[in-house]
């Protein structure tokens, strides 16, 4: 497992800031906070900032930026099993550019409307281009999905395919502006319906934003367990397999960020219920390994021999070139 | 009244984005959004971004930045009469600097703890220095303070003194690093207790973040009324009067941003109750004028003659030099 990044250390540093409140069900350290204001459902609260040149290329289409700024937050709520409800937008840009704003709004609006999210407020300021979206969702009391419930013997699953966004980034940097991998990078489809379907079934869930190895690592650390993954079972798209060597494809699948799939663990006795629950979603889920008591992440080949986890750790925003 | 700034136009542009939801009591266009999740109280939700070099000097002490990032949001909730509860922090910085982070956390933590706010989550990313705080508060159903309730005949009030932060900015730019005006600029004291005291008394409230003329302008526009202000009644600190000519002081009081006082309107029959409600707060409130049916903001001297509103409009983030 990679060591905690500077990014992670700073997050921990702020974990105990401010007052201590009884109505905080879950604070810093999961995909979203859980809060109890006495309503029928708990509130799930998350925020993500995308900085131009760090989280999206400076020449990315404005519509894709608007889509992605909301998508990354929808993905956080999906990992909690929450139903998204309300968003706030804080937009910082050097100058108001009408064309860019129109495209950005189009991308944001389409995804928000598709998920029943109302944009209820925000802030607009002058400065280097960056977008912060805050998203609030609702989740049934006592049922929210968390990172800390994985137990030895649970099966490890992942949705969709992995590594396509990493390939898309490489293609974008090489000048390609279209194709399925670039599309995956720019318009991730948050797995909100899957998250809702996992309520009562998954023992732990995380969204894959920084790479499977790093994000599964969060489940392992919070749950106090380890995992064995079968390399041959990692779901890879035909595009990824066609464009990369097997070694490169494995590195993209385990270390590439921006996939926004869900990685989750399921007790063996619920695997049949899981298959029924996801049957109507039009989204594959693949068993890729097993939770074990011994800490750490182990990768094995088809003969069961341990192979090294590709060295690239999770996408560390502070480690990435600006 | 100043024309809507580009800043304001962009805000309006996003007002109808996303889905339309029954549980949105108040969306884009007030100090905070009001949302109803069926709890005993409504949720009040706001977000503000501070960009280095735009909203605070690049050499501002980290502790002051941490204080101010939360204070500006507390001020928004104060203007709704909400009790602050939970905050999310999104911090963007070029490199993790331990000393800066320690100071920033100290300033944020102290103010959060003083107002009973728990920091429950956030995001940390690499990029140009900027801080976004999202704040959620709770307010009694049907009692939230809004911008749209001012009626002809209501008295216009403001808390504390005006223009000190504008003086503080000028002093900072001239190299001064201490003194009451600089302190007002760097460590604004959000008027949360006053906001709570105004529930049931004020007909409209706004926080003074962009300058009294601009912010009172929001009340006038949303309420469909005008106002007459008596220049001689504007509350000016001894510091402001000592450092500025009367004309300069008036310009600071009407056009200077960052004061974070509350401006509010009160029906005449509730003025006595207002005095009782604020008696224990240790904060002066001053009647400065009257709401009138005719649109627009009029300023009069002690002889009742109309005088021009100093031309500097509200602090426009897109208009300010970066």
Interface residues (C-beta under 8 A of the other chain):
Chain A: X6 X7 X9 X10 X11 X13 X14 X15 X17 X18 X19 X20 X21 X23 X24 X27 X28 X32 X33 X35 X37 X38 X39 X40 X41 X43 X45 X46 X47 X48 X49 X51 X53 X54 X55 X85 X86 X87 X88 X89 X90 X91 X92 X94 X95 X96 X101 X105 X108 X109 X112 X113 X115 X116 X117 X118 X119 X120 X121 X122 X123 X124 X125 X126 X127 X128 X130 X132 X134 X136 X138 X317 X318 X320 X322
Chain B: X6 X7 X9 X10 X11 X13 X14 X15 X17 X18 X19 X20 X21 X23 X24 X27 X28 X32 X33 X35 X37 X38 X39 X40 X41 X43 X45 X46 X47 X48 X49 X51 X52 X53 X54 X55 X85 X86 X87 X88 X89 X90 X91 X92 X94 X95 X96 X101 X105 X108 X109 X112 X113 X115 X116 X117 X118 X119 X120 X121 X122 X123 X124 X125 X126 X127 X128 X130 X132 X134 X136 X138 X317 X318 X320 X322
